Amino acid sequence: MKRSCTIHYLIGSYGDWVSACVSSFPDAPSERAGGNFPAEGRGLGKRTILIFVDGIGWGEADSDANPCSRYPGELFRLPALPSKKGVVDLALNGLARPIDALLGVDGVPQSATGQATLLSGVNAQGKLGKHLTGFPNPVLREILREHSLLKILTDRGRRACFLNAFRPLFWEISSEQQWRLSATTVANLAAGLPFFTLDDVAAGQSVYQEFTNEDLRQRGFDVPLRTPQEAGRILARQAREYDFTLFEYFQTDKAGHSGEVGRCAEELARLDVFVGAALRELERDLGQDTLVVLTSDHGNLEDCSTRRHTVNPVPLMAWGDGARALVAAVGRLDEVTPAILARHPA
């Protein structure tokens, strides 16, 4: 399969997102221990899919400002916030609990530190002593170089991928610029893994961050228009080719920054259909060897009374093989990667 690359390049404050791609990688960093989570045998044959949804917290269930309470869907209709150890049932036989995104650091959780933490298992905001917005700084990039979930799994001989596809502009920037992009991009670069192209999207082998491809078509790219259902099924089918698959969705954070309840509800509805289609496609797999995990880096969309991020916990949602054990074990954002690594031990 032909594969190349993709990532997000943020211009200005909450500005336009630009995509791009890379061809050079750093020396492989050393592996990190997997945390205090029991290994599930040898982890051979197990499959994990991590859907990272940017900017969605666990808000007040009955708030007029919370689109999660009112959107036309089921997966993200989270009930009243349970206790820290409380676990709630989700649609399609899923489980969820709120997890801490503050990690002992004052202030409001932000993207750079939250995503670096999620993808490394290191308390990145604790290392910095603050929450950092935007893209990783040198300290966070070094954390990801050494502790990237994708890198560790690859070092363990597992088949891993970052399934997002990106626009050709990525090839036009320098390697130095590429390393200054999003945490997901840095995590993939640290693993030395290739990236997917728009050719892969057209072939049904990858999914663009705006999974209907409407944005790409408006920009003049020759890719098929897809429904959220079709895109979700592509995610599921392609994930069967890997031991670990990462997919990132950040339209939720952009919608949250608008402060518009209607826009946020529409975004949730699209995401609900996309994730639901993937889960239904994987129904048999989930009963055997596949785990789907969905979580976020910080709150935002769940409270439209503000256009800024929130201090709310974020949802940890899981379906399939090992879902109950994972949800029981993870109470903080920096515990997600160790729990996933426990499914795929060295």
C-alpha positions in Angstrom: 0.0 0.0 0.0 1.3 3.4 -1.0 1.7 5.6 2.1 3.1 9.0 2.8 2.1 11.7 5.3 -0.3 14.1 7.0 -0.6 16.6 9.9 -2.1 19.8 11.3 -0.5 23.2 11.0 -2.3 25.8 13.0 -2.1 29.4 11.7 -2.9 32.0 14.3 -5.2 31.7 17.2 -7.9 29.1 16.4 -7.1 29.8 12.8 -7.0 27.7 9.6 -5.6 24.3 9.7 -3.2 23.3 7.0 -2.0 19.7 6.2 1.4 18.4 5.3 3.8 15.5 5.2 7.3 14.2 6.2 10.1 12.0 4.9 12.9 12.2 7.5 12.8 10.8 11.1 15.0 11.1 14.2 17.1 8.3 15.7 14.9 5.9 17.5 14.6 6.9 21.2 14.7 4.5 24.1 11.7 2.6 25.3 9.7 3.5 28.3 8.3 1.2 31.0 4.6 0.6 30.6 3.4 1.7 34.1 1.7 -0.2 36.9 -0.8 -2.1 34.7 -0.8 -5.9 34.5 0.2 -7.3 31.1 -2.5 -9.3 29.4 -0.5 -12.4 28.6 1.8 -11.7 25.7 -0.8 -9.4 24.0 -0.3 -11.3 20.8 -3.3 -11.0 18.4 -4.9 -8.2 20.4 -5.9 -5.0 18.6 -6.4 -1.6 20.0 -8.0 1.5 18.3 -7.5 4.9 19.9 -9.8 7.6 18.7 -8.5 10.9 20.0 -11.3 13.6 20.0 -9.9 17.1 20.7 -11.7 19.3 23.1 -14.6 17.4 24.7 -15.0 17.2 28.5 -17.6 15.7 30.8 -19.9 18.6 31.6 -23.2 19.1 33.5 -25.7 16.8 32.1 -28.7 19.1 32.1 -27.0 22.3 31.3 -28.5 24.4 28.4 -24.9 25.2 27.5 -24.0 21.5 27.1 -24.7 20.2 23.5 -23.9 16.7 24.7 -27.3 16.7 26.5 -29.3 17.7 23.5 -27.7 16.6 20.3 -29.5 13.9 18.2 -27.4 10.9 19.0 -26.5 8.5 21.8 -22.8 7.8 22.3 -22.0 11.2 23.8 -25.1 11.7 25.9 -23.1 11.4 29.1 -25.2 11.4 32.3 -24.5 13.5 35.4 -20.9 13.4 36.4 -20.3 10.3 38.5 -17.7 10.0 41.3 -14.0 9.8 40.2 -14.2 6.0 40.3 -17.8 5.8 38.9 -18.3 3.9 35.6 -21.4 4.4 33.5 -22.8 2.3 30.7 -22.7 3.6 27.1 -24.6 2.8 24.0 -23.4 -0.2 21.9 -22.2 -2.0 25.1 -19.6 0.6 26.0 -18.3 1.9 29.3 -17.2 5.4 30.4 -15.8 7.2 33.3 -14.4 10.8 33.8 -10.6 11.0 34.0 -8.5 13.9 35.3 -6.9 16.2 32.7 -5.5 18.7 35.2 -2.9 16.3 36.7 -2.1 18.4 39.7 -1.3 21.6 37.7 -3.1 24.8 38.3 -4.8 26.5 35.4 -6.9 25.2 32.4 -5.8 22.2 30.4 -4.5 22.9 26.9 -3.7 21.0 23.7 0.1 20.7 23.6 0.5 19.3 27.1 -2.7 17.3 27.1 -1.9 15.6 23.8 1.7 15.0 24.7 0.5 13.4 28.0 -2.1 11.3 26.3 0.3 9.9 23.6 3.3 9.3 26.0 2.0 8.4 29.4 4.2 11.1 30.9 2.6 13.9 32.9 3.7 16.6 30.4 2.0 19.5 32.2 3.7 18.3 35.4 7.1 18.4 33.7 6.5 21.9 32.5 4.7 23.1 35.6 2.0 24.6 33.4 -0.5 23.8 30.7 0.7 24.7 27.2 -1.5 25.6 24.3 -0.9 25.0 20.6 1.9 22.6 19.5 4.6 20.9 21.6 7.6 23.0 22.6 11.1 21.5 22.8 10.5 19.8 26.2 7.3 18.2 25.0 8.9 17.1 21.7 11.6 15.4 23.6 9.0 13.6 25.7 7.3 12.3 22.6 10.6 11.4 20.9 11.3 9.0 23.8 7.9 7.9 25.0 5.6 8.0 22.0 3.0 5.3 22.2 3.4 4.6 18.5 7.2 4.4 18.9 7.1 2.0 21.8 4.6 -0.3 20.1 6.7 -0.3 16.9 9.8 -1.1 18.9 7.9 -4.1 20.4 7.3 -5.4 17.0 3.7 -4.4 16.8 2.0 -3.0 13.6 1.0 0.5 14.4 -0.4 3.4 12.3 -1.6 7.0 12.5 -4.5 6.6 10.1 -5.2 10.3 9.4 -4.4 11.4 5.9 -3.2 14.9 5.0 -2.9 17.4 2.2 0.1 17.7 -0.1 1.2 21.0 1.5 2.9 19.0 4.2 5.6 18.0 1.7 6.4 21.6 1.0 7.7 22.4 4.5 11.0 21.6 6.0 11.8 18.7 8.3 12.4 21.2 11.1 8.9 22.7 10.6 7.4 19.2 10.5 8.8 18.5 13.9 7.2 21.7 15.2 3.7 20.5 14.3 1.0 18.7 16.4 1.7 16.1 19.1 0.2 13.4 16.9 2.6 14.2 14.2 5.6 14.3 16.5 4.5 10.9 18.0 4.4 9.4 14.5 7.7 10.9 13.5 9.3 9.5 16.7 8.1 6.0 15.7 9.6 6.4 12.2 6.3 5.5 10.7 5.0 6.6 7.3 2.0 8.9 6.9 -1.0 8.5 4.7 -1.7 10.6 1.6 -4.9 11.8 -0.2 -4.3 8.9 -2.7 -4.9 6.6 0.3 -8.1 8.5 1.1 -9.4 8.0 -2.5 -8.5 4.3 -2.3 -10.4 3.9 1.0 -7.2 3.1 2.9 -7.1 6.2 5.1 -9.5 8.8 6.6 -9.0 12.6 6.5 -9.5 14.5 9.7 -12.8 16.0 8.3 -13.9 12.5 7.4 -16.6 13.4 4.9 -13.9 14.9 2.6 -16.2 17.9 2.0 -13.5 20.3 3.0 -11.0 18.6 0.6 -13.4 18.8 -2.3 -14.1 22.5 -1.6 -10.3 23.0 -1.9 -10.3 21.3 -5.3 -8.9 17.9 -4.3 -10.2 14.9 -6.3 -11.4 12.7 -3.5 -14.8 11.0 -3.0 -17.4 12.5 -0.8 -18.2 10.1 2.0 -20.9 9.9 4.6 -19.9 9.6 8.2 -21.1 6.0 8.1 -18.8 5.2 5.2 -15.8 6.9 6.8 -16.4 5.0 10.1 -16.5 1.7 8.3 -13.2 2.5 6.5 -11.6 3.3 9.9 -12.8 -0.1 11.2 -11.7 -2.1 8.2 -8.3 -0.5 8.0 -7.7 -1.0 11.7 -8.0 -4.7 11.2 -4.6 -4.5 9.4 -2.8 -3.2 12.5 -2.3 -4.1 16.2 -2.7 -0.4 17.1 -4.5 2.4 15.2 -4.6 6.1 16.1 -7.2 8.5 14.6 -7.4 12.1 15.5 -10.5 14.3 15.2 -10.2 18.0 16.0 -13.3 19.6 14.5 -14.9 19.2 18.0 -12.4 21.7 19.5 -12.9 24.1 16.6 -16.7 23.9 17.2 -16.3 24.4 20.9 -14.3 27.6 20.4 -17.3 29.0 18.4 -19.4 28.9 21.5 -22.4 28.0 19.3 -24.6 25.2 20.8 -26.1 24.4 17.4 -22.8 24.0 15.7 -21.4 21.9 18.5 -24.5 19.7 18.4 -24.1 19.1 14.7 -20.5 18.2 15.1 -21.3 15.7 17.9 -24.0 14.2 15.7 -21.5 13.6 12.8 -19.0 12.2 15.2 -21.6 9.9 16.8 -22.5 8.4 13.4 -18.9 8.0 12.5 -17.9 6.2 15.7 -21.1 4.2 15.8 -20.5 2.9 12.2 -17.0 1.9 13.2 -18.2 0.0 16.3 -21.0 -1.7 14.3 -18.5 -2.8 11.6 -16.3 -4.2 14.4 -19.0 -5.9 16.3 -17.6 -9.4 15.9 -14.0 -8.2 16.5 -15.0 -6.4 19.7 -16.3 -9.7 21.1 -12.9 -11.4 20.5 -9.7 -9.4 20.4 -10.4 -5.7 19.6 -10.6 -2.8 22.0 -11.8 0.7 20.9 -10.8 3.6 23.2 -12.0 7.2 22.8 -10.8 10.1 24.9 -9.8 13.7 24.8 -7.1 16.1 25.9 -9.2 18.8 27.6 -12.7 20.1 28.0 -14.3 22.7 25.6 -17.3 21.7 23.5 -19.3 20.5 26.5 -19.7 24.1 27.9 -20.9 26.6 25.3 -21.2 29.3 28.0 -17.5 29.9 27.2 -15.4 29.8 24.1 -12.4 28.7 26.1 -11.2 25.3 27.4 -12.7 24.1 30.6 -11.3 22.4 33.8 -13.8 19.5 33.5 -12.6 16.0 33.4 -12.6 14.3 30.1 -14.5 11.1 29.2 -12.7 7.8 28.8 -14.9 5.6 26.7 -14.2 2.0 25.8 -15.9 -0.8 23.9 -14.9 -4.5 23.4 -12.2 -6.8 24.6 -10.7 -5.5 27.9 -12.9 -2.5 28.1 -14.0 -3.0 31.7 -10.4 -3.6 32.9 -9.1 -0.5 31.1 -11.8 1.8 32.4 -11.3 0.5 35.9 -7.5 1.0 35.7 -7.4 4.5 34.2 -8.3 7.6 36.2 -5.9 10.2 34.7 -4.9 11.2 31.3 -1.3 10.0 31.8 -2.6 6.5 32.5 -4.1 5.9 29.1 -0.9 5.0 27.3 0.4 2.6 30.0 -3.0 0.8 30.0 -2.8 0.4 26.2 0.8 -0.8 26.4 -0.2 -3.4 28.9 -2.3 -5.0 26.2 0.7 -5.2 23.9 3.7 -6.1 26.2 7.3 -6.4 25.1 
